[in-house]
Amino acid sequence: MWGRATAAAIPGFLLSAGVTGLVCWLLPGPWQSTLVPGVVAFFAVWMAAMAVAFQFRDGKRAWAWLGGGAVASLGALWLLQTLQWVC
C-alpha cells in the first residue's frame, strides 16, 4: 500500500509534469499562452497517475512503470530543448 502511494506521489508527480510540459511545448504558439491551462491540466494528469499507481499489484511495479514514464517524458523534454526544437 505505501509503496504504491509513494509511487503515486513522487514519480507520478514527475510523470505528470513531463507529460504536461510536452503537451504545452508542442502546441502551436508561444508556451506562455499554455501556462494556465497547463497548470490546471497538470493536476488532472497527476490524479490520473495516482489512480493508475493503485492498479498495480505491488509498489515495485508501480515505481518501475511510473518512474520509467517519468524518466522518458522528462528525457524527451530535455532532448527537445537540447536540440533547440522548442525554446
N, CA and C of each residue as an Amber inpcrd file, in Angstrom:
protein
   261
   0.8110000  -1.1950000   0.0000000   0.0000000   0.0000000   0.0000000
   0.8570000   1.2620000   0.0000000   1.8400000   1.3140000   0.9190000
   2.6860000   2.5010000   0.9940000   3.5800000   2.6350000  -0.2210000
   4.0020000   1.5260000  -0.7820000   4.8340000   1.5780000  -1.9830000
   4.0870000   2.1910000  -3.1540000   2.8540000   1.7940000  -3.3150000
   2.0380000   2.3590000  -4.3900000   1.7030000   3.8240000  -4.1210000
   1.4800000   4.1670000  -2.8560000   1.1640000   5.5570000  -2.5160000
   2.3520000   6.4740000  -2.7760000   3.5440000   6.0340000  -2.4150000
   4.7220000   6.8670000  -2.6830000   5.0310000   6.9190000  -4.1690000
   4.7460000   5.8290000  -4.8810000   4.9260000   5.8520000  -6.3410000
   3.9380000   6.8140000  -6.9860000   2.7520000   6.9110000  -6.4360000
   1.7770000   7.8620000  -6.9590000   2.2190000   9.2930000  -6.7040000
   2.8520000   9.5220000  -5.5660000   3.2300000  10.8890000  -5.1900000
   4.4900000  11.3640000  -5.9000000   5.5490000  10.5610000  -5.9140000
   6.8390000  11.0600000  -6.4110000   6.9980000  10.8650000  -7.9180000
   7.1100000   9.6280000  -8.4350000   7.2340000   9.5290000  -9.8960000
   5.9510000   9.9020000 -10.6320000   4.7950000   9.7710000  -9.9660000
   3.5560000  10.2130000 -10.5910000   3.5470000  11.7180000 -10.8090000
   4.0810000  12.4540000  -9.8440000   4.2140000  13.9030000  -9.9740000
   5.1380000  14.2550000 -11.1280000   6.2960000  13.5880000 -11.1910000
   7.2630000  13.8710000 -12.2580000   6.7300000  13.4620000 -13.6260000
   6.0140000  12.3560000 -13.6810000   5.4230000  11.9200000 -14.9400000
   4.3810000  12.9230000 -15.4270000   3.5470000  13.3910000 -14.5330000
   2.5360000  14.3640000 -14.9490000   3.1700000  15.6890000 -15.3420000
   4.2440000  16.0800000 -14.6830000   4.9480000  17.3060000 -15.0760000
   5.5540000  17.1510000 -16.4660000   6.1410000  15.9920000 -16.7460000
   6.7370000  15.7580000 -18.0560000   5.7020000  15.7040000 -19.1700000
   4.6130000  15.0080000 -18.9330000   3.5680000  14.8880000 -19.9570000
   2.9210000  16.2420000 -20.2210000   2.6160000  16.9690000 -19.1590000
   2.0130000  18.2880000 -19.3320000   2.9830000  19.2410000 -20.0160000
   4.2540000  19.1650000 -19.6620000   5.2560000  20.0060000 -20.3110000
   5.3930000  19.7060000 -21.7880000   5.3700000  18.4330000 -22.1390000
   5.4390000  18.0700000 -23.5590000   4.2430000  18.6100000 -24.3370000
   3.0660000  18.4630000 -23.7710000   1.8690000  18.9460000 -24.4550000
   1.9200000  20.4640000 -24.5950000   2.3130000  21.1570000 -23.5440000
   2.3610000  22.6300000 -23.5970000   3.4100000  23.1210000 -24.5840000
   4.5480000  22.4670000 -24.6290000   5.6020000  22.9010000 -25.5390000
   5.2940000  22.5650000 -26.9900000   4.5960000  21.4820000 -27.2260000
   4.3670000  21.0500000 -28.5960000   3.1270000  21.6820000 -29.2350000
   2.3330000  22.3860000 -28.4550000   1.1910000  23.1000000 -29.0390000
   1.7000000  24.3110000 -29.8150000   0.9960000  24.7060000 -30.8710000
   1.4420000  25.8780000 -31.6350000   1.2930000  27.1600000 -30.8140000
   2.1570000  28.1030000 -31.1070000   2.1260000  29.3740000 -30.4130000
   3.1370000  29.4090000 -29.2870000   3.2350000  30.5440000 -28.6210000
   4.2040000  30.6580000 -27.5270000   3.7740000  29.8210000 -26.3260000
   4.7630000  29.3190000 -25.6060000   4.4580000  28.4630000 -24.4650000
   3.7830000  29.2480000 -23.3470000   3.9740000  30.5630000 -23.3100000
   3.3600000  31.3640000 -22.2560000   1.8270000  31.3190000 -22.3250000
   1.2970000  31.1320000 -23.5260000  -0.1680000  31.0830000 -23.6660000
  -0.7570000  29.7830000 -23.1310000   0.0670000  28.7700000 -22.9070000
  -0.4250000  27.4880000 -22.3940000  -0.1220000  27.3030000 -20.9120000
   0.3690000  28.3430000 -20.2620000   0.7930000  28.2010000 -18.8710000
  -0.3710000  27.9030000 -17.9270000  -1.4030000  28.7030000 -17.9500000
  -2.5310000  28.4980000 -17.0320000  -3.2940000  27.2120000 -17.3570000
  -3.6340000  26.9420000 -18.6330000  -4.2880000  25.6560000 -18.9110000
  -3.3880000  24.4570000 -18.5720000  -2.0820000  24.6360000 -18.7200000
  -1.1610000  23.5560000 -18.3790000  -1.1390000  23.2620000 -16.8930000
  -1.1890000  24.2940000 -16.0720000  -1.2160000  24.0970000 -14.6210000
  -2.5100000  23.4150000 -14.2000000  -3.6020000  23.8050000 -14.8100000
  -4.8930000  23.1810000 -14.4950000  -4.8860000  21.7160000 -14.9430000
  -4.3670000  21.4600000 -16.1390000  -4.3210000  20.0900000 -16.6510000
  -3.3450000  19.2280000 -15.8670000  -2.3010000  19.8390000 -15.3170000
  -1.3090000  19.0960000 -14.5430000  -1.9620000  18.3330000 -13.3980000
  -2.8530000  18.9910000 -12.6720000  -3.4790000  18.3220000 -11.5350000
  -4.3760000  17.1730000 -11.9800000  -5.0470000  17.3200000 -13.1080000
  -5.8680000  16.2300000 -13.6200000  -5.0040000  15.0420000 -14.0360000
  -3.8840000  15.3280000 -14.6750000  -2.9740000  14.2500000 -15.0880000
  -2.3500000  13.5900000 -13.8660000  -2.0230000  14.3670000 -12.8410000
  -1.4370000  13.8010000 -11.6230000  -2.4430000  12.9080000 -10.9090000
  -3.7020000  13.3140000 -10.8590000  -4.7280000  12.4750000 -10.2400000
  -4.8990000  11.1700000 -11.0240000  -4.7880000  11.2480000 -12.3530000
  -4.8690000  10.0310000 -13.1650000  -3.6730000   9.1220000 -12.8850000
  -2.4890000   9.7090000 -12.7360000  -1.3000000   8.9070000 -12.4120000
  -1.4390000   8.2650000 -11.0420000  -2.0530000   8.9880000 -10.1050000
  -2.2820000   8.4010000  -8.7790000  -3.2520000   7.2330000  -8.8570000
  -4.2810000   7.3660000  -9.6610000  -5.2440000   6.2750000  -9.8130000
  -4.5910000   5.0650000 -10.4680000  -3.7320000   5.3200000 -11.4570000
  -3.0370000   4.2240000 -12.1440000  -2.0850000   3.5080000 -11.1910000
  -1.4500000   4.2430000 -10.2940000  -0.4910000   3.6260000  -9.3710000
  -1.1440000   2.5620000  -8.5080000  -2.3860000   2.7580000  -8.1540000
  -3.0610000   1.7810000  -7.3050000  -3.6390000   0.6100000  -8.0860000
  -3.4720000   0.5990000  -9.3970000  -3.9090000  -0.5380000 -10.2020000
  -2.8290000  -1.6150000 -10.2980000  -1.6050000  -1.2980000  -9.8890000
  -0.5240000  -2.2750000  -9.9330000  -0.6360000  -3.2330000  -8.7520000
  -0.0400000  -4.4300000  -8.9280000  -0.1100000  -5.4360000  -7.8760000
   0.6920000  -5.0610000  -6.6450000   1.8410000  -4.4250000  -6.8530000
   2.6770000  -4.0470000  -5.7170000   3.3990000  -2.7350000  -6.0040000
   4.0930000  -2.2440000  -4.9930000   4.7690000  -0.9640000  -5.1080000
   5.9390000  -0.9730000  -6.0700000   6.6240000  -2.1150000  -6.1750000
   7.7820000  -2.1890000  -7.0750000   7.3750000  -1.9810000  -8.5300000
   6.2870000  -2.6030000  -8.9130000   5.8020000  -2.4270000 -10.2920000
   5.3380000  -0.9930000 -10.5300000   4.6650000  -0.4170000  -9.5600000
   4.2070000   0.9680000  -9.7000000   5.3930000   1.9080000  -9.8290000
   6.4060000   1.7030000  -8.9850000   7.6080000   2.5410000  -9.0650000
   8.3090000   2.3550000 -10.3980000   8.3930000   1.1240000 -10.8820000
   9.0990000   0.8570000 -12.1420000   8.3850000   1.5210000 -13.3240000
   7.0720000   1.3340000 -13.4280000   6.3460000   1.8810000 -14.5650000
   6.2230000   3.4000000 -14.5130000   5.8450000   3.9160000 -13.3610000
   5.7090000   5.3670000 -13.2530000   7.0690000   6.0580000 -13.3030000
   8.0720000   5.4420000 -12.6930000   9.4240000   6.0030000 -12.7630000
   9.9810000   5.9710000 -14.1720000   9.7430000   4.8810000 -14.8830000
  10.1840000   4.7980000 -16.2780000   9.4860000   5.8190000 -17.1590000
   8.1940000   5.9900000 -16.9380000   7.4590000   7.0030000 -17.6930000
   7.9410000   8.4060000 -17.3790000   8.2730000   8.6590000 -16.1190000
   8.7800000   9.9740000 -15.7270000  10.1330000  10.2420000 -16.3750000
  11.0040000   9.2480000 -16.3590000  12.3280000   9.4140000 -16.9860000
  12.1690000   9.6370000 -18.4870000  11.2610000   8.8950000 -19.1160000
  11.0570000   9.0420000 -20.5590000  10.4830000  10.4180000 -20.9140000
   9.4960000  10.8810000 -20.1750000   8.8830000  12.1690000 -20.5020000
   9.8290000  13.3270000 -20.2170000  10.5170000  13.2870000 -19.0950000
  11.4650000  14.3610000 -18.7950000  12.6860000  14.2900000 -19.7080000
  13.0690000  13.0790000 -20.1090000  14.1530000  12.9340000 -21.0890000
  13.7640000  13.4880000 -22.4450000  12.5160000  13.2950000 -22.8350000
  12.0380000  13.8630000 -24.1040000  12.0260000  15.3820000 -24.0470000
  11.6160000  15.9440000 -22.9120000  11.6680000  17.3980000 -22.7520000
  13.0970000  17.9130000 -22.8580000  14.0060000  17.2230000 -22.1840000
  15.4130000  17.6220000 -22.2230000  15.9660000  17.5220000 -23.6400000
  15.6330000  16.4500000 -24.3520000  16.1120000  16.2610000 -25.7160000
  15.5800000  17.3440000 -26.6450000  14.3000000  17.6660000 -26.5320000
  13.7230000  18.7180000 -27.3690000  14.3860000  20.0640000 -27.1060000
  14.7070000  20.3440000 -25.8600000  15.3560000  21.6010000 -25.5390000
  16.8130000  21.6020000 -25.9980000  17.4960000  20.4810000 -25.8540000
  18.8920000  20.3880000 -26.2920000  19.0210000  20.5410000 -27.7960000
  18.0950000  19.9360000 -28.5370000  18.1070000  20.0530000 -29.9890000
  17.5550000  21.3900000 -30.4690000  17.0970000  22.2180000 -29.5380000
  16.5230000  23.5310000 -29.8080000  15.3120000  23.4480000 -30.7310000
  14.5260000  22.3940000 -30.5730000  13.2780000  22.2690000 -31.3100000
  12.1800000  23.0470000 -30.6210000  12.3770000  23.3380000 -29.3390000
  11.4770000  24.2060000 -28.5840000  12.3390000  25.2340000 -27.8910000
  11.7550000  26.3810000 -27.5900000  12.5510000  27.4190000 -26.9290000
  12.1870000  27.5870000 -25.4850000
